[in-house]
Amino acid sequence: MRTILVGATALCTGCFSPEDPRATGTIGPVDTSGAPTTDPTTTDPTTTGATDPTTTDATDPTTTDPTTDPTTTDATTTDADTTAAESSSTGLPDPVCGNGVPEGDEPCDDGNDVDTDECTNACALPACGDGIVSGVEVCDDGNGVDDDLCDNACASTLRPNLLLCGDSTQDIATFIPDGAVLTVVASCTPDASTQAMVISRNGTIDAPTLQAYVAGGGIVLTEVFISDAVFNAVFGTAVVEDGFFGSCTDIAPTVEQFSLGDPFWAANAFQAITLEQSGCGSNVINYPGLVPLAGWAPGQVSIGYRDDGAGRVWMTEFDWSDGEINDPYTEQLMGSMIVTDG
């Protein structure tokens, strides 16, 4: 093979014209020992891995090095880092309500948990309509309704006092409905500041005072054993107690419903109970002008009302003052009567 290769080289030397650059002998020197020197232009690409175009090398410019390629995104860099950097560049940290330092757009931050002082727990200044009673506000229901228990000026539409005339084991403050702002006062002498007067079985009655109070828009609620006396004092009648019914549980006797279309029932969904569950009292069905609402059975009325002038007298003829059972439905009905003057 060596002899043939040298011979081929010698023969090819004379194959080109003198003007052809390949005739200058750059094809490659011949080793006098008979072994030719490898010509770099004749390297077999299939035997040299470093220059094989089909082989990817770490230095191949078409290969993307994740550590050097400028188009590669560093996985440790995030939008949050950028945002934090931008935030820190302003020197203003995000405000934290409750740390005692007004920050950002916070108008105040007193750092306490009191929601009714000069700075609410939302780090906002108190304002009528925010649903929080604060400052000089009497009420704040935050609902935008001007003709309910609290108007849009955060003033109560009720008179401020709820009078208890007589003794009661039951705390009548439990009768005050949500949204109503009333102060319980022990007295049998109502005045212009009295929203309603609840008269228990041993209350003291003064007929002229009651008449003037009801005619002027006052509200009166009665109890077992005194409903007839209150009714007579206000309306100048002579009704008397009639029978005795119920089970004396202190619960409003809503065994039977009357006057289904009355607005009272539109405001208070009727809940029927059994006779064994009901409070006890006398039948008031024969009280003249009375609108019956509920009772123990057909013809046996325990709850009803009659209006006089701008006010109303509610017959609540059952034993609510004993306080033996706190019934949410009874409290709801009594509360509705306290704030409703017809």
C-alpha positions as CSV (number, residue, x, y, z in Angstrom):
1,M,0.0,0.0,0.0
2,R,2.8,2.5,0.7
3,T,4.5,2.0,-2.6
4,I,1.2,2.4,-4.4
5,L,0.4,5.6,-2.5
6,V,3.8,7.2,-3.2
7,G,3.5,6.2,-6.8
8,A,0.1,7.8,-7.1
9,T,1.4,10.9,-5.5
10,A,4.3,11.1,-7.9
11,L,2.1,10.5,-10.8
12,C,-0.4,13.1,-9.8
13,T,2.2,15.7,-9.4
14,G,2.5,15.9,-13.0
15,C,-1.3,15.9,-13.6
16,F,-1.7,19.7,-13.3
17,S,-0.4,22.6,-15.3
18,P,2.3,24.9,-13.8
19,E,-0.4,27.6,-13.4
20,D,-2.6,25.4,-11.2
21,P,-1.9,26.2,-7.6
22,R,-2.3,22.5,-6.8
23,A,1.0,21.9,-8.8
24,T,3.1,23.7,-6.2
25,G,3.4,20.6,-4.1
26,T,0.9,21.7,-1.4
27,I,-0.8,18.4,-1.7
28,G,1.4,17.2,1.1
29,P,5.0,16.1,1.6
30,V,6.1,12.5,1.1
31,D,7.7,10.8,3.9
32,T,11.0,9.3,2.7
33,S,10.4,6.4,4.8
34,G,7.5,5.6,2.6
35,A,4.7,6.8,5.0
36,P,2.8,9.8,3.8
37,T,1.9,12.8,6.0
38,T,-1.8,13.3,6.4
39,D,-3.2,16.1,4.4
40,P,-5.6,18.2,6.4
41,T,-7.8,18.7,3.4
42,T,-8.3,15.0,2.9
43,T,-9.3,14.2,6.5
44,D,-12.1,11.6,6.5
45,P,-15.0,13.4,8.3
46,T,-16.3,10.1,9.4
47,T,-13.2,9.3,11.4
48,T,-12.6,12.7,13.2
49,G,-15.1,13.3,15.9
50,A,-13.9,16.8,16.8
51,T,-14.8,18.1,13.3
52,D,-17.7,15.9,12.5
53,P,-20.6,18.3,11.7
54,T,-23.1,15.7,12.9
55,T,-21.5,15.7,16.4
56,T,-22.5,18.4,18.9
57,D,-19.6,19.8,20.8
58,A,-19.7,22.0,23.9
59,T,-17.9,24.7,21.9
60,D,-20.3,24.5,19.0
61,P,-21.7,28.0,18.6
62,T,-25.1,26.6,17.7
63,T,-25.3,25.0,21.2
64,T,-27.0,27.0,23.9
65,D,-25.1,27.1,27.1
66,P,-27.6,27.9,29.9
67,T,-24.8,29.6,31.9
68,T,-23.7,31.9,29.0
69,D,-26.5,32.2,26.6
70,P,-27.9,35.7,26.9
71,T,-31.4,34.5,25.8
72,T,-31.6,32.1,28.8
73,T,-33.8,33.4,31.8
74,D,-32.3,32.8,35.2
75,A,-34.9,30.6,37.0
76,T,-34.1,32.4,40.3
77,T,-35.3,35.7,39.0
78,T,-39.1,36.3,39.3
79,D,-41.7,39.0,38.9
80,A,-42.0,39.0,42.7
81,D,-38.3,39.9,43.0
82,T,-38.8,42.7,40.5
83,T,-41.8,44.0,42.4
84,A,-40.0,43.8,45.7
85,A,-37.1,45.6,44.2
86,E,-39.3,48.3,42.8
87,S,-41.2,48.6,46.1
88,S,-37.9,48.8,48.0
89,S,-36.7,51.4,45.6
90,T,-39.6,53.7,46.6
91,G,-38.7,53.3,50.3
92,L,-42.5,52.9,51.1
93,P,-43.4,49.4,52.5
94,D,-47.0,48.1,52.0
95,P,-49.3,49.5,54.7
96,V,-50.2,47.2,57.6
97,C,-53.5,48.1,59.3
98,G,-53.2,47.7,63.1
99,N,-49.5,48.4,63.7
100,G,-50.3,51.8,65.2
101,V,-48.6,53.7,62.4
102,P,-50.6,55.4,59.6
103,E,-49.1,54.3,56.3
104,G,-49.9,54.6,52.7
105,D,-53.5,55.7,52.2
106,E,-54.5,54.9,55.8
107,P,-56.1,58.0,57.4
108,C,-55.5,56.6,60.8
109,D,-54.1,53.5,62.6
110,D,-54.4,53.5,66.4
111,G,-53.2,49.9,66.8
112,N,-56.0,48.7,69.0
113,D,-59.0,46.4,68.6
114,V,-61.7,49.0,69.5
115,D,-64.0,49.5,66.5
116,T,-66.0,52.3,68.0
117,D,-63.3,54.9,68.8
118,E,-61.9,57.6,66.6
119,C,-60.2,55.0,64.2
120,T,-62.0,51.8,63.2
121,N,-60.4,48.4,62.9
122,A,-60.2,48.9,59.2
123,C,-58.0,52.0,59.8
124,A,-60.7,54.3,58.6
125,L,-62.2,57.3,60.2
126,P,-65.7,56.7,61.6
127,A,-68.5,57.9,59.3
128,C,-72.3,57.6,59.3
129,G,-73.2,54.7,57.1
130,D,-70.3,52.4,57.9
131,G,-72.4,50.2,60.1
132,I,-70.5,51.0,63.3
133,V,-72.0,53.1,66.0
134,S,-69.3,55.6,67.0
135,G,-68.9,59.1,68.3
136,V,-72.2,61.0,68.6
137,E,-74.1,58.5,66.5
138,V,-77.1,57.0,68.1
139,C,-77.3,54.2,65.6
140,D,-75.7,53.2,62.3
141,D,-77.3,50.3,60.4
142,G,-75.3,51.1,57.2
143,N,-78.2,50.1,54.9
144,G,-79.1,53.5,53.3
145,V,-82.8,53.1,54.3
146,D,-84.1,56.4,55.8
147,D,-87.4,55.2,57.2
148,D,-86.4,52.2,59.4
149,L,-85.3,52.2,63.0
150,C,-82.1,54.2,62.1
151,D,-82.3,56.9,59.5
152,N,-79.6,57.9,57.1
153,A,-78.3,60.6,59.5
154,C,-77.5,57.8,62.0
155,A,-80.3,59.0,64.3
156,S,-82.8,56.7,65.8
157,T,-86.4,57.1,64.6
158,L,-87.5,55.8,68.0
159,R,-88.0,57.5,71.3
160,P,-85.0,56.7,73.5
161,N,-86.6,54.9,76.5
162,L,-88.4,51.6,77.1
163,L,-90.3,51.7,80.4
164,L,-90.9,48.7,82.6
165,C,-93.9,49.4,84.9
166,G,-94.0,46.7,87.6
167,D,-91.8,43.8,88.4
168,S,-90.3,41.3,86.0
169,T,-87.9,38.4,86.3
170,Q,-87.6,38.5,82.6
171,D,-85.1,41.1,81.4
172,I,-87.2,43.1,78.9
173,A,-84.0,44.3,77.2
174,T,-84.2,40.9,75.4
175,F,-87.4,42.2,73.7
176,I,-85.5,45.1,72.1
177,P,-85.1,44.1,68.4
178,D,-81.8,44.3,66.5
179,G,-81.1,47.8,65.2
180,A,-83.2,49.5,67.9
181,V,-81.5,51.7,70.4
182,L,-83.5,51.8,73.6
183,T,-82.7,52.3,77.3
184,V,-84.7,50.3,79.8
185,V,-86.1,52.5,82.5
186,A,-88.2,51.3,85.6
187,S,-91.2,53.7,85.7
188,C,-94.9,53.8,85.3
189,T,-95.0,57.4,84.2
190,P,-94.4,57.6,80.4
191,D,-93.4,60.9,78.7
192,A,-92.3,62.2,75.3
193,S,-89.1,60.2,75.6
194,T,-90.9,56.9,76.1
195,Q,-91.0,54.6,73.0
196,A,-93.1,52.0,74.8
197,M,-94.3,51.0,78.2
198,V,-94.4,47.4,79.2
199,I,-96.8,46.9,82.1
200,S,-96.3,43.7,84.2
201,R,-99.1,42.0,86.2
202,N,-98.4,44.2,89.3
203,G,-97.8,47.5,87.5
204,T,-99.4,50.8,88.7
205,I,-102.0,52.3,86.3
206,D,-103.0,56.0,86.0
207,A,-105.8,56.3,83.5
208,P,-105.3,60.0,82.4
209,T,-101.6,59.5,82.0
210,L,-102.0,56.4,79.9
211,Q,-104.7,58.0,77.8
212,A,-102.6,61.0,77.0
213,Y,-99.5,58.9,76.3
214,V,-101.3,56.6,73.9
215,A,-103.2,59.4,72.1
216,G,-99.8,61.1,71.6
217,G,-98.3,58.1,69.8
218,G,-97.3,56.0,72.8
219,I,-97.2,52.2,72.8
220,V,-98.4,50.0,75.7
221,L,-97.9,46.2,76.2
222,T,-99.8,44.3,78.9
223,E,-99.4,41.0,80.8
224,V,-101.6,38.3,82.3
225,F,-103.9,39.5,85.1
226,I,-103.7,43.2,84.1
227,S,-104.8,43.4,80.5
228,D,-108.4,44.2,81.3
229,A,-107.4,47.0,83.7
230,V,-105.1,48.6,81.1
231,F,-107.7,48.4,78.4
232,N,-110.4,49.9,80.5
233,A,-108.1,52.8,81.6
234,V,-107.2,53.8,78.1
235,F,-110.5,53.2,76.3
236,G,-113.0,53.8,79.1
237,T,-114.5,50.3,78.9
238,A,-115.5,47.8,81.5
239,V,-114.2,44.5,80.2
240,V,-113.5,41.6,82.6
241,E,-111.3,38.5,82.5
242,D,-112.8,35.6,80.7
243,G,-111.6,32.1,81.6
244,F,-108.0,30.9,81.8
245,F,-106.1,28.9,79.2
246,G,-102.7,27.7,78.3
247,S,-99.9,25.9,80.2
248,C,-98.0,28.9,81.8
249,T,-94.7,28.4,80.0
250,D,-94.1,32.1,79.5
251,I,-94.2,31.6,75.7
252,A,-96.4,33.6,73.4
253,P,-99.6,31.5,72.8
254,T,-99.4,31.1,69.0
255,V,-101.4,27.9,68.9
256,E,-104.0,29.6,66.7
257,Q,-103.5,32.5,64.2
258,F,-106.1,35.2,63.6
259,S,-106.3,38.1,61.1
260,L,-103.9,36.5,58.7
261,G,-103.7,39.5,56.4
262,D,-102.7,41.9,59.2
263,P,-99.3,43.8,58.6
264,F,-98.1,42.3,61.8
265,W,-98.0,38.8,60.3
266,A,-96.3,40.2,57.2
267,A,-93.5,41.4,59.4
268,N,-93.5,38.3,61.6
269,A,-93.9,34.9,60.1
270,F,-96.4,32.8,62.1
271,Q,-94.9,29.9,64.1
272,A,-97.5,27.5,65.5
273,I,-96.9,25.8,68.8
274,T,-99.0,23.3,70.8
275,L,-101.3,24.2,73.7
276,E,-98.8,22.4,76.1
277,Q,-96.1,24.8,74.9
278,S,-98.0,28.0,75.4
279,G,-98.1,30.6,78.0
280,C,-101.3,31.1,80.0
281,G,-103.9,33.9,80.4
282,S,-107.5,35.0,80.0
283,N,-109.5,35.3,76.8
284,V,-109.6,38.9,75.4
285,I,-111.8,38.2,72.4
286,N,-114.7,40.3,73.8
287,Y,-112.6,43.5,74.2
288,P,-114.3,46.0,71.9
289,G,-112.4,47.2,68.8
290,L,-109.6,44.6,69.4
291,V,-107.9,43.2,66.3
292,P,-107.1,39.5,67.3
293,L,-103.8,38.0,66.2
294,A,-103.1,34.8,68.1
295,G,-104.5,32.6,70.9
296,W,-105.0,29.1,72.3
297,A,-107.8,27.9,70.1
298,P,-110.6,29.3,67.8
299,G,-112.5,31.9,69.9
300,Q,-109.7,32.1,72.5
301,V,-107.5,35.2,72.0
302,S,-104.4,36.0,73.9
303,I,-102.7,38.5,71.6
304,G,-104.3,41.5,69.8
305,Y,-104.3,45.3,69.6
306,R,-106.4,48.4,69.4
307,D,-105.3,51.9,68.3
308,D,-106.2,55.2,69.9
309,G,-105.0,58.5,68.3
310,A,-101.5,58.0,67.1
311,G,-100.7,55.2,69.6
312,R,-101.5,51.6,70.1
313,V,-102.3,49.3,73.0
314,W,-101.2,45.7,72.7
315,M,-102.9,42.9,74.6
316,T,-100.2,40.4,75.4
317,E,-102.2,38.4,77.8
318,F,-99.8,35.7,78.9
319,D,-97.1,35.2,81.6
320,W,-94.1,36.7,79.9
321,S,-92.6,38.3,83.1
322,D,-91.7,35.0,84.9
323,G,-88.5,34.6,82.8
324,E,-88.6,30.8,83.1
325,I,-88.0,30.2,79.4
326,N,-86.3,32.6,77.0
327,D,-88.0,32.0,73.7
328,P,-86.5,33.8,70.6
329,Y,-89.9,33.8,68.8
330,T,-91.6,35.4,71.8
331,E,-88.9,38.0,72.1
332,Q,-89.3,38.7,68.3
333,L,-93.0,39.3,68.6
334,M,-92.7,41.5,71.7
335,G,-89.9,43.5,70.0
336,S,-92.0,44.0,66.9
337,M,-94.8,45.4,69.1
338,I,-92.4,47.7,70.9
339,V,-91.3,49.5,67.8
340,T,-94.6,49.4,65.9
341,D,-97.2,52.1,66.6
342,G,-99.5,51.2,63.7
